[in-house]
């Protein structure tokens, strides 16, 4: 059954059930010598990809001011020129950077920086409002996040922001923030068939929040194009994989995650979907609040992702088979006394 739109939490903003993640179209930027982008990018192709997404019914575009040290917002603004009212723009703030050198420089959670950041993002995006403004500092202590609410409410009152949220994987902090933030409407968090997030989905249900699902394709693992022999280039963040990036290690797909992909591939593609489309269908079946935002930087990637909208959520029996395969993998891991030095991460059981 096809899926087309979902409501962005308690804001009432209608968005496409599928968004487009815009990290990759920001192009290169770094922290010192360590890359934070996905390598070289063709800006013209990025613009075509965004416009093709709009043509195919994708309306939610998620970026951040730090992607490409501001370049990602500029490219998205150029792509949406003349079509701004067709799109829902989500961006983030909290990390600091130097546009000229394309270097990350730190972070700033102060209300004063928040006001400067929103003004700068509006200028780069060439728009008069941000539809969803998200705190990007996922590990910020809750009291410091709550100290930003008054400023966020002022930005809403001024018409510069329509609604706001937090990009974090900490369910307890997201829940505490939503409890006291009047216009908090979404949490952006990791979610995929490879890594469920039952606690965060429960927070979204309790507080009427949208689940904006980042990493729905496991940073590319669920495209099926990476194997144990793949080596990512050094200018790609996956090629140098910081410790928080669990999917890759030393520029190669982590073997425990490749085993998990192999375990669910047949179930996800049993009804003729591609692996990508099956992975997105699992997320829609997992919760009616989810809006996955797979990254894309080419027209071909956008077209494959958007085709998943016509397939819709996995059927109940297909979802159950995916869960059965994951349960079997958990059992095998427990039985295996001679596991490699890198153990399989835990697999939370999902509930449809």
TACOR-V877384 format. One record per backbone hydrogen bond with DSSP energy under -1.0 kcal/mol. NH is the residue of the N-H (numbers start at 1). CO is the residue of the C=O. E is the energy in kcal/mol with one decimal. If there is no record, write none. Layout:
nh-><NH | NH>
co-><CO | CO>
e-><E | E>
This chain:
nh-><3 | 6 | 8 | 9 | 10 | 11 | 12 | 15 | 17 | 19 | 20 | 21 | 22 | 26 | 27 | 30 | 31 | 34 | 36 | 46 | 47 | 48 | 49 | 50 | 51 | 52 | 53 | 54 | 55 | 56 | 57 | 58 | 61 | 62 | 63 | 65 | 67 | 69 | 71 | 72 | 74 | 75 | 76 | 77 | 78 | 79 | 80 | 83 | 86 | 87 | 88 | 90 | 91 | 93 | 96 | 98 | 102 | 103 | 104 | 105 | 106 | 108 | 114 | 115 | 116 | 117 | 118 | 119 | 120 | 121 | 122 | 123 | 124 | 125 | 127 | 130 | 132 | 133 | 134 | 135 | 136 | 138 | 140 | 145 | 146 | 147 | 148 | 149 | 152 | 153 | 154 | 155 | 156 | 157 | 158 | 159 | 160 | 161 | 162 | 164 | 165 | 166 | 167 | 168 | 174 | 175 | 176 | 177 | 178 | 179 | 180 | 181 | 184 | 185 | 187 | 188 | 189 | 191 | 192 | 201 | 202 | 203 | 204 | 205 | 206 | 207 | 209 | 210 | 211 | 212 | 213 | 214 | 218 | 221 | 222 | 223 | 224 | 230 | 232 | 236 | 237 | 239 | 241 | 245 | 246 | 249 | 252 | 254 | 258 | 259 | 260 | 261 | 262 | 263 | 264 | 265 | 268 | 269 | 272 | 278 | 279 | 280 | 281 | 282 | 283 | 284 | 285 | 286 | 287 | 290 | 291 | 293 | 296 | 302 | 303 | 304 | 305 | 306 | 307 | 308 | 309 | 312 | 314 | 319 | 320 | 321 | 322 | 323 | 324 | 325 | 326 | 327 | 328 | 329 | 330 | 331 | 332 | 333 | 334 | 335 | 336>
co-><309 | 15 | 13 | 7 | 208 | 8 | 9 | 6 | 4 | 292 | 60 | 294 | 62 | 23 | 24 | 102 | 34 | 31 | 29 | 42 | 43 | 44 | 45 | 46 | 47 | 48 | 49 | 50 | 51 | 52 | 54 | 53 | 88 | 20 | 90 | 92 | 64 | 66 | 68 | 67 | 70 | 71 | 72 | 73 | 74 | 75 | 76 | 80 | 83 | 84 | 59 | 61 | 132 | 134 | 106 | 103 | 98 | 98 | 30 | 96 | 96 | 94 | 110 | 111 | 112 | 113 | 114 | 115 | 116 | 117 | 118 | 119 | 120 | 121 | 122 | 160 | 89 | 163 | 91 | 165 | 93 | 136 | 137 | 141 | 142 | 143 | 145 | 146 | 148 | 149 | 150 | 151 | 152 | 153 | 154 | 156 | 155 | 155 | 130 | 183 | 133 | 186 | 135 | 188 | 170 | 171 | 172 | 173 | 174 | 175 | 177 | 177 | 181 | 164 | 210 | 166 | 212 | 214 | 195 | 197 | 198 | 199 | 200 | 201 | 202 | 203 | 204 | 185 | 289 | 187 | 291 | 189 | 215 | 218 | 217 | 220 | 221 | 227 | 251 | 233 | 37 | 236 | 237 | 242 | 244 | 252 | 249 | 247 | 254 | 255 | 256 | 257 | 258 | 259 | 260 | 261 | 264 | 265 | 269 | 274 | 275 | 276 | 277 | 278 | 279 | 280 | 281 | 282 | 283 | 287 | 211 | 213 | 21 | 298 | 299 | 300 | 301 | 302 | 303 | 305 | 306 | 308 | 281 | 315 | 316 | 317 | 318 | 319 | 320 | 321 | 322 | 323 | 324 | 325 | 326 | 327 | 328 | 329 | 330 | 331 | 332>
e-><-2.5 | -2.7 | -3.6 | -2.2 | -1.1 | -1.4 | -1.2 | -2.8 | -2.5 | -3.0 | -2.4 | -2.2 | -2.8 | -1.5 | -1.5 | -2.1 | -2.6 | -1.8 | -3.1 | -2.3 | -2.3 | -2.0 | -2.5 | -2.3 | -2.2 | -2.4 | -2.3 | -2.0 | -2.1 | -1.6 | -1.8 | -2.6 | -2.5 | -2.3 | -3.0 | -1.9 | -1.1 | -2.8 | -1.3 | -2.3 | -1.7 | -2.5 | -2.3 | -2.6 | -2.2 | -2.5 | -1.9 | -2.7 | -2.1 | -1.7 | -3.5 | -2.8 | -2.0 | -1.9 | -1.8 | -2.8 | -1.3 | -1.4 | -2.9 | -2.5 | -1.1 | -3.0 | -2.0 | -2.0 | -1.8 | -3.2 | -2.2 | -1.5 | -2.3 | -2.5 | -2.4 | -1.8 | -2.5 | -2.8 | -1.9 | -2.5 | -2.0 | -2.2 | -2.6 | -2.2 | -3.1 | -1.4 | -1.6 | -1.7 | -2.9 | -1.4 | -1.6 | -1.4 | -2.4 | -2.9 | -2.0 | -2.1 | -2.0 | -2.6 | -2.0 | -1.5 | -1.9 | -1.3 | -2.3 | -1.6 | -2.1 | -1.3 | -3.1 | -1.6 | -2.4 | -2.4 | -2.1 | -2.4 | -2.4 | -1.7 | -1.0 | -1.4 | -1.2 | -2.7 | -2.4 | -2.1 | -2.0 | -1.8 | -1.7 | -2.3 | -1.8 | -1.6 | -2.3 | -2.1 | -2.5 | -2.4 | -2.5 | -2.7 | -2.4 | -2.4 | -1.1 | -2.2 | -1.9 | -1.7 | -2.5 | -1.8 | -1.1 | -1.6 | -3.2 | -1.5 | -2.8 | -2.2 | -1.4 | -1.8 | -1.2 | -3.1 | -1.4 | -2.8 | -1.8 | -2.1 | -1.2 | -2.3 | -2.4 | -1.8 | -1.3 | -1.5 | -2.5 | -1.6 | -1.9 | -2.3 | -2.4 | -2.1 | -2.2 | -2.0 | -1.3 | -1.9 | -2.0 | -1.8 | -1.2 | -1.1 | -2.8 | -2.3 | -1.4 | -2.0 | -2.5 | -2.0 | -2.4 | -3.0 | -1.6 | -1.5 | -1.6 | -2.6 | -1.7 | -2.8 | -2.3 | -1.7 | -2.0 | -2.1 | -2.0 | -2.3 | -2.2 | -2.4 | -2.2 | -1.8 | -2.2 | -2.3 | -2.3 | -2.1 | -1.9 | -1.7 | -1.5>
